[in-house]
Amino acid sequence: MRVALGQFNAVVGDLAGNAQKMRGMYADALQADVDLLVFPELAVCGYPPEDLLHKKHFLQDNRLALDKLAADCPDKTIVVGFAESHQDNNYNSAAVLQGGHQVEVYRKSMLPNYGVFDEQRYFIPGTRPVVIDIEGAKIAMTICFDIWNIDSLKNLLKDVGPIQMILNISASPFHIGKITKRQEIISRCAKEFNCALSYCNLVGGQDELVFDGRSMFADSSGKIVAGARAFDEDLLIADITPTIDGVIQVAPTQPPAPQPVGRIDEIYQALVLGTRDYTHKNGFTKTLLGLSGGIDSSVTAAIAADALGPENILGITMPSKFNSPDTISDAERLAKNLGMEFLTIPIEPILKRFDEALSIAPGWDSKGIAYENLQARIRGCILMSLSNQFGSLVLTTGNKSETAVGYATLYGDTAGGFAVIKDAPKTLVYKLAEHINKISARQIIPADVITRLPSAELRPDQKDSDSLPDYDLLDEILKGYVEEDKSAHQLVEAGLPRDIVHKVIRMVDRNEYKRRLCPPGIRITPKAFGKDRRLPITNRYSSFDDNKYSAHD
């Protein structure tokens, strides 16, 4: 039996476009003489369709698109994910298409409802196992999370008898370390059922999520024997052969696909794909951003240039009297290294006029935080005005560390449409800068940008360390508090300094409102701000040791 896994870049709601991509892969599968062609979870409508699933006409159009796909591709067995409405219930389903028609349907039994997943909001679980026969091989159908709970899967399949393959169609989003966990699950499942496992995953960026593809085959020993490309479309083909002694062999028909080289390369590729897809899928061709000569804007610009082409990026430096000649020249040097368009728009004259106008208000002064933030807001206004004039998408440049503690100005450096490195801690941003230079085999990001002490340059001799702990320490605290949900007590018990832990937690907690007003950004960690972490803005709960009802008393 020859199986093809067609991972492709779906667009949510583009039913015709998604079907057209599947028809193209079907043509390639015909040439390769496959017996079974597989597409990802909710491939017809894209994932996640969110509240589109509350629209009856959307579900009806899903069915029409599926029926047309079946009619257009009659010569092979196809399994494809779609959103199904049946007897007033909605299901996350996999259709089996043969001879121009749907002949069977499997409904996802395990609906994840944590982190970025809201499937219990939209679907009800299926309860019926589905096993199909292809060339004498019995194939059990599953969808994504179904294979993550072996006991539940055993219960579902308890009466189906021996199977030769489990087929899993998936829309599993990327985060750091996810591929290792995914491979462990697939390997364990194949060994547990003593069968081959074919796993077909979605690829592409969808709002904050990035799907990394990396579809794969495992044999009955649990060995991963073939893997599709990472962060790119691919058609992965393998021959599945049962042997006399009951072993299920899997033989790929292609050489191994290229994969990311290490963790930082994996993250970089995710950021490039996420930026490209958000921009293009939302109808933009051009982007612009502020270039300060600092590490964050430099890394953002380099990612955007890789994703979209440097000819589609405009970098703008907007100096005031507080910006040093070094950072101004580094911004220009970066733009030249990338080959992108570059403008200088000084804000000093505008700042002076704003300051004069605001001085009418009693108590206004030009030495405090409000004056510093005014500079950022002027810059944000310039960027958004140019965006409005030229139809370009503004990329913001704030990192996760700054977003966490509110070290950003609302309607200033948060003004924009997409936050490329929103989920990248500051310490990771430095590693990305070094990686960009390494893969470019030249110094794209100037050395001074990487080694200079970070500064917002909103007052004389300002450094980030005036307001924030050292970034190594800050990111360690943030990882524990934000990503791992540890309390202040647990962080201090782990050896982190109590006064700094408390300071950071207070900053995180009181800046929830800022994060709600920030643009979407690419999720690369297991817990990003946004869908992963949803806390009330109005909230008086404290995780400190002095909490009246502390669990640590």
Secondary structure as UniProt FT lines:
FT   STRAND          2..7
FT   TURN            12..13
FT   HELIX           15..31
FT   TURN            32..33
FT   STRAND          36..38
FT   TURN            41..45
FT   HELIX           50..54
FT   HELIX           56..72
FT   STRAND          77..86
FT   TURN            87..88
FT   STRAND          89..98
FT   TURN            99..100
FT   STRAND          101..107
FT   TURN            115..116
FT   HELIX           119..122
FT   STRAND          131..134
FT   TURN            135..136
FT   STRAND          137..143
FT   HELIX           144..148
FT   HELIX           150..156
FT   TURN            157..159
FT   STRAND          165..170
FT   TURN            176..177
FT   HELIX           178..193
FT   STRAND          196..201
FT   STRAND          203..206
FT   TURN            207..208
FT   STRAND          209..213
FT   STRAND          216..218
FT   TURN            220..221
FT   STRAND          224..227
FT   STRAND          234..242
FT   TURN            244..245
FT   STRAND          248..252
FT   HELIX           263..281
FT   TURN            282..283
FT   STRAND          287..290
FT   HELIX           295..308
FT   HELIX           310..312
FT   STRAND          313..317
FT   TURN            321..322
FT   HELIX           325..338
FT   STRAND          341..344
FT   HELIX           348..358
FT   TURN            359..360
FT   TURN            362..363
FT   HELIX           369..390
FT   STRAND          393..396
FT   HELIX           400..405
FT   TURN            410..414
FT   STRAND          418..419
FT   TURN            420..423
FT   HELIX           426..440
FT   HELIX           447..451
FT   TURN            460..461
FT   HELIX           464..466
FT   HELIX           471..478
FT   HELIX           479..483
FT   HELIX           488..493
FT   TURN            494..495
FT   HELIX           498..510
FT   HELIX           512..516
FT   TURN            530..532
FT   TURN            545..546
FT   TURN            548..549
FT   TURN            551..552
//
